[in-house]
Amino acid sequence: MSDDEVAAFLEEARKLQLATINPDGTPHLVTMFYGLDEGRIAFWSYAKAQKVRNIERDPRVSCLVEAGADYNELRGILLYGQAERVDNLMDIGMLVARRMTPGVADELLLPYVEQTGRKRVAYVVERTKVVSWDHRRLT
């Protein structure tokens, strides 16, 4: 996919698979809702979550966003990068909440973000490599 196609695909998707590295070197893989902050993957999580402990120890992450049910429909993006903790927790929380609940007004999302944000931390992913595929082009 071109850079523009990658950006459009990330814009339309809602969830990703986030891989972090456990202390023993094994992958820790979880599904996350995400937002986009100036084109970067942005997410938040509870501060005591395993993924957060992993990122604080080793910030390398992989993010997989994919779509398609049949082989000839498969498309996706595997984004490698470094997760960087950011201070704009409420902004990231709103980006994620909007993606979780499309069409819900911000004034209804804000109380949820304020409440759950008390125990969360936020990250953006600085890309180091992007791999993409689109099997719809194979035919």
C-alpha positions, 0 to 999 in steps of 0.5 A: 500500500502507498503511504496515503493508502496506509493512512486511510486504512488506519483512519477507517479501522477501529482496533489493532493487535498490540504486541509488547515484550514480556520479561521472558522475551515472549510476546504479549498480544492484546486487542486495543481500540486506538486513535490517531494523533497526527497520524501516529497510533495512540492508545491508553491503558490502565497503568498496572496492565501487563502491556504498560509494564512491558512498554516501560521496560522495553518500548518496542511494539508491533501493531497489526491492523487487518481486515477481510474474511476470505483470502482474496479480501485480506489486507493489513498493516504491520507497524513496528515502532517505539511506544512513547508515553505522553502527557496529553492523557485526556486528548488520547482518551477522547481519540480512543473513546470516539473510535470505540463509540462512533457517533456519540457526542463528546459531551457524553464521552467526556465523563467516561474519559475523565473517570477511567483516565484517573488510572490510565497512561497514554502512548503514541507509537513512533514508527520505525517500519511499516509492512502492508498487504492487500490481497484484493490486488492479487486477482 
